[in-house]
Amino acid sequence: MNSFETCNWFAYKNNMINGTNFTSYILAAGQGKRMKSALAKPLHKIGGMAMLSWVIKTAQHAGSSQLCVVTSPHAQDMVDYIQNSHETCQIAIQDTALGTGHATKIAHAAMEGRDNPILVLFGDTPLITSETLAKMADAITKGADICVLGFETASPTGYGRLKTNEEGRLIAIIEEADASEAEKAITLVNAGVMALSPDFANSGLQSLENGNAQGEYYLTDLVAIAETQGLKIAYEIAQEAELLGVNSRTDLAKAEAALQDRLRQAAMENGVTLVAPETIFLSSDSVIEADVIIEPHTVIAGRCHIRCGAHIKSFSHLEDADVGNDAIIGPYARLRPGTILGNAVRIGNFVETKKAVFEDGAKANHLSYIGDAQVGAKANIGAGTITCNYDGYDKFKTEIGQGAFIGSNTALVAPVTIGDGAIIGAGSTITKSVSPDDLSLTRAPQKTLGGGGTSFRNKKKAKDQ
């Protein structure tokens, strides 16, 4: 497997598998009652991205140029999401839930006239890989009329069994309720995903019937139809881990854990050092370059780009941030969206940034909030500095020039500009701009009363008596 398959291949390398062009039907009309959520099941996220997007982008990476998502008439959030995030995908509505075969029929009617292989996928199976999909599409181009995806499992209970003959050819999918004791012992099970030739899709889907107790059209019946017609049936075997279907919050957590393992492994294979990787959480949209070091208990969320040589120390949280070469972050730092750090920037413990640009060599080493700000190269932000950027209605910008020195416990009340090389005395509240190389401070005169400490204590003691 290409290691970046599971580490934002669609954003970082943007490389496509050189495989067969195919059409994807993504079935996503299930109600997902076990999720106990107002949000449509395929829109729940793993790795910071909706499960549906994982399936769509994986299919596109494998070579799918046309996609149709089948959803229910009650899932307006799905329709809105697809139109906003995947506008090239077609949408088909399954008005009545009559099974996977029925949903596939609806997609096929919406995508009428396709002459390339067709893959039937599921919106709640986000871990399937592009290599697996490419193999299935390739099986159709090599002459198969139908290709079924299966996996070996030590716990086949609940799955349809893939029954093969003595030559190893797939001859049927046996549902557990209909399986004999010998068939129940089969450990090769059905994953649900299928590939169809366009000709067989046209004829086979028309042949599906719903004469069963549930009154539904089963996609799996296509295997028996193909066998009856003497057509070529193929199957591919994938790893069980990539075929985890998400039907509950517990399944969602399992999928997240599996994906995090993939992302961590891919990052390390690409030259990133993860200290205690099991404690580090990565985002599908993040790009982490070689020779980055990430210490334990760190979260990399959203569209972060962490560049070569950066060092992210423990207990830091980065979201939608751009970190320059050789920057040092943390420990206990929080970079919020819009943070852009140049080369060799230092953001230390308990520093929070938001929509802040730090130019090369600038540093805020501890206990500061820098928001809506531009910080010049090699400027130094002292401990306890706050950019006062919000008046309750509007946000305002603070500009700090190159080489400026901001003393500890300073409040910079935006909008304000601190010129290049300027110095701000510790403990100041700055409300007016400071020219380059000037020194500015606001400080009440210090008053000292001789023996005042003793006098204060004596008064307190007398009061307590």
N, C-alpha and C positions, 0 to 999 in steps of 0.2 A: 504493500500500500504506500502511495505517496504520502510522506509524513505530514505534508501540509493539507492533505485531504481533510483533516480534523482540526486544523488551526488556521481558519480564515483564508483558505485557498482562494476563495472568490474575491477577496479584497486585496490580498498581498501579492500573490503570484499571478493571479488571473489567467492561469493556464487551463486549457480544456483538455479532457481526455480525447485522444484522436480515435474516436470510435464511430459507431453507427448513429446517424441522425434518426431520432424517434419521436413519437408523440406520447405525451403523458396524460393519463386520466387519474386525477388524485381524488379519491373518495373521502369526503370530509363532512358528511351530512349526519353523522351520529350525534345523538343528544348529549352523550357524555354525562349521564346522570350521576355516576359514581364520583365525578369530580366535585359535585355539590358547589357549582359555581355559576354565576350569571354570565361569565365569559365563555364563549365557545371553546370547546376542548382544544382544537388545534392551535388556538391562539395563546395558550399557556406557553411560557418560555422555558427553554433550557439554554445555558450559556449566554443568556441575555437576548435570545432571539426566539420568536414564535416557532413552535414545532412545524407548523405549515411552511414557514420560510425555509427551514432546514430541508424539507422534502423538495420544495420547488428548486432551491439553489443546487441541491445535490443532483437532481434530474438535469438541470441546465448544464451543470459541469460535466455530466456524463454524455451529453450530446442531444438533449431534448430541446428542440426549437419551437415546439408547439405544446402548450399545456392547457388543460381544462380542469378546473376545480369544481367538484360537485358538492353543493351544500344544501341545507334545508331552508324552507321559506321563513323560518323563525330566527335565522342567524344573520341579522342585518349587520352585526359587528364583523362577521366574516366577509360579507360583500364589501363593506367599507374598507376593511383592511386590504383585501386583494386589489381593489381599485386604486388605493393610495400607495401601496407598497410593491405591487406586482401587476402593473397596469397592462402588461402584455399577455397575462393569463386570461383565458376565457372563463366565464362563470356559467354553470348550469345548475338549475334548481330541481331538486328531487322533492316534488310536492308530497308524495306519500312514500313512507319508508317500506319498500318492498324487497329489501335485500341488496346484496352487493352486485348481483347480476343485473338487477333493475337500475341501480345507480350507474353501472357501466354502460348500459343501453342509452341512458340519458346523455352521458358524456359523448358517446359515439355519434348520437344524432346531432349534437351540437357541433361536433368536429367533422361533419360529413365530408367525404371526399379525400381523406388522408390516404396516402399510398406508401407510407413508411411503417416500420414496426410500431406497435402500440404497447405501452407498459401501463398496467393498472397498479397504482400505488395507493398508500393510505396516509392521510394527514396526521395520524397519531403514531407514526413509526419514524421518528426523526433521526435515528442513528444509522439507517441504511446507508451504505457507501456508494459512491459513484462507480467504483470498479464493479460492484455487483450488478448495478443497473446496466452498465455497458456490456457485461457478459451476456445478460439476458437478451438485450437488443441484438447482439451479435449472433446469438443462437438462431434468431428468426432470419437474419440475412443469410445464414448458412443452410437454410432450408427447412427449419422446424416450423410447424403451423402454430404450435403453442409451446411455451416454456414456463414451467412452474418453479417457483423458488421454495426451497425447503431448508431445514437445518436439523442437525443431529442434537438430541437432547436426552439427558438421563431421566427427565420427568415429562414424558409425552402426554400425560393425562390432560384432557381438555382440547387437544389438537386433533385435526384430521391427519390420518396417516398416509404417507406416500407409498403406495404398493407397487412394487416392481416385479417383473417376471424373472425367469432364470437368466435371461440375457442382460438383466439390469435395466430394461426399458420400463419407464413409468406406464402403468396401465390403468390406474385409478387412484382417486383420493377417497379414502374411506373415513367417513365421519365416525367419531368415537361411539356414538349411540348405535351405529350400525355395524361396528367392528366385532369380529369373532375374537376369542381369547388369543388366538395366534396373531391376529392382526393388531390387537392392542399391544402386543409385545414389540411392535415395530417402533424404532426410535427415530426414524427419519420422518419429520412431520412437516405439515404445510404452513408456510409463512404468510400465505394470502396473496402475495405479489405474483402477477402473471405478465407474460409477454405474449402478444398475439400477432399473427400475420394480418395484414389488412383484409385479405380475402376471407380468412377464417373468422375474423371479427365480424364481418358482414353477415356470414351465414350462421356461425355458431351462436351469436347473440340472439338472432331471430329464432333459433331452435330452442332456446331456454324456456322451460315451463315451470309453473309454480304449483304443481300438484303434490304438495307436501303439507304436513300438519301446520306449518307456519304460514303457508300461502305466499312464500317468498321465492324470488328468483335467485338461485345460488350460482355465483361465479364458478365455483368448483365443479359444477355439472359440465362445464366445457370440456373437461378431460374425458369424461365418459362419451360425450358427443364426438370428440375427435377420434377416440378409440373405435367407436362404432363405424365411423366413416373411413377408417384405415389411414388416418392422417399421421404425420410425424409428430410425436410428442417428446419434448426434451425437458430436462430439469437441471437446475443449478443449485449448488449447496453453498450457503453462506454461514458465517459465524453466528451462533445464537445471540451473542451480545448486540449485534447490529440490528436485530429484528425484534427488540423489545417494544411491545405495544403499550401505550400509555392509556390506562383507563381509570386511574385513581391518583390521588395525591401521592400515595406511596410509590406508584409506578413512576410518577414525575420525578420524585426524589432519586429513584434508582437510575433513571435516564440522565439526570443531572450529574450524578456521581460517575457514570460511565463516560459521559462526554468530557467531564473535567479530567479524567484519566487520559483520554485521548489528547486533549489540548496540552496537558502537561508533557506528555510523551513527545508530541510534535514539537513543542517549544525546545525541549532538551535536545532532540535530534537536530534542530536548527541552530544549536550553539548557545542556548540560554542556560545559565546555571540556576537551578531551583533548589534552594536549601530547604529540606523537608517539604518536598513537592506536595504531599498529601494535605498540607495546611494552606496551600496557595490556590486561589480561585481566579480563573481567567475568563475572559469574554471572547465570544466567537468573532467579534468585530475588531479585536485588538491586534496590533502588529508589534511583535517584540523582536528586535534585531539580535544578531549574534553578539556574544560577550557581554550581555546584560546579566547582572546578578540580582536575583530576587530572594530576599530573606523570608523566614517563616511568617505565617499569619498575615499575608498581604492579599488585598483584593484588587484586581485589575478589571475594571468594568467599562462597558461602552466602547467607544471608538478611540482607545488609547493608541498612541504610537510611541514606543519607547526605543530610543536609538542606541546605537552601538556604544558599549562601555558604561552605560548608566548603571547605577547601583541603587536598588530600592530596598531600604532597610525595613526591619520587622514592623508589623502592625500598621502599615500604611494603606491608605485607600485612595486609588486613582480612578477617576471617571472622566471619559472624553477629554483626556489631557494629552499634550504633545511634549515629550521629554527629550531634551537634546543629548548629544553625545557627552559621555563622561559626567553627566549630572549625578548628584547624590541626593536622594530623597529619604527623609525620615531619620530615625524611627518615629512612629506615631504621627505621620504627616497626612494631610488630606488635601488632595488636588481635585477640585471640583471642575465641572464642565467649563471649557473655554480657557483653561490654563495652558499657556505655551511657554516652555522653558528652553532657553538657548543652551549652548554648550557650557559645560562645567558649572552650571548653576547649582547652588546648594539651598535646599529647602529642608529645614531641620525639624526637630521634634515639636509636636503640638503647634505646627504652622498650618493654617488653612488658606488656600488660594481659590479664587473664583474669577473667571474672565480676566485673568492677569497675565501679562506678558513680561517675562524676565529675560533681559538680554544677556549675552555671554558673560559669565563670571559673576553675575549678581548673586546676592545671598540674603536669605532670611533664616537665621539659624535656629530660632526658638520662639515659641509663644507669641505668634503674631497672626493677624488676619489681614490679608491683602486681596481686596476685591475691586473689580473694575479699575484696574491700574496698569500703567506702563512703567516698568522699572528699567532704568538704563544699565548699560554694561558696567560691571564691577561696583555697582551701588551696594551699600550695606544697610540692611534693615535691622535695627536693634530689637531686643526682646520687648514684648508688650506693645509693639506698634500696631495701630489699627487705622485702616483707611475707612473713614466714615462716609460711605458711599450712598446711603439711602436715607431720605428724609421722611419716609412713610408713604410717599407717593411716587417719587422718581429716583432713578439711579444716576450718579454723577461720577466722573472719572478723576483719578489722581495720577499725575505724571511726575515721576521721579527721575531726574537726569543722571547721566553717566557719572560714576564716581561719587555720587552724593552719599552722605552719611546721615542716617536717621537715628538719633539717640533713643535709648530705651524708654518705654512707656510714653510714646508720642502718639497723639491723635491728629491725623491729617484729615481735615474736614473738606471734603470735595464739594465743588470742583476746585482743585488747587494744583499748582505746578511748583515743583522744587527743582531749581536749575542745576545744571551740571556742576559738580564739585561743591555744592552747597552743604552746609552742616546744620543740622537741627539739634538743639540741645535736649538732653534727656528731660522727660517730664513735661514736654510742651504740648499745647493745643494750637495747631497751626490752621488759621482760617484764611490767610492771604498768601498769595504766591511769593516765592522767595527767588531772588535773582541768582544766576550762577555765581559760585564761590563766596556767597554771603553766608553769614552765620545768623541763625534766627532762633529765638527761644522765648517762651512765655513762662514766667516763673514768679510767684509771689515771694516777697522778701522773707528770708528765714529769720525767725525770732527765737531767741534763747533766753530762758529765765534761769538764773543761777539758783541751784538748789530746788528748782521746781519739782523735780521728781520726788524728793523727800517730802516736800510740803503736800504734794498730791496724795502720797501714801498715808501720811499722818491724818489728813482729813477723812480718808476712807475708813481708817481704823477707828477714829472717834465716832463716826456715824454708825459703825457696826456695834459699838459698845452700849 
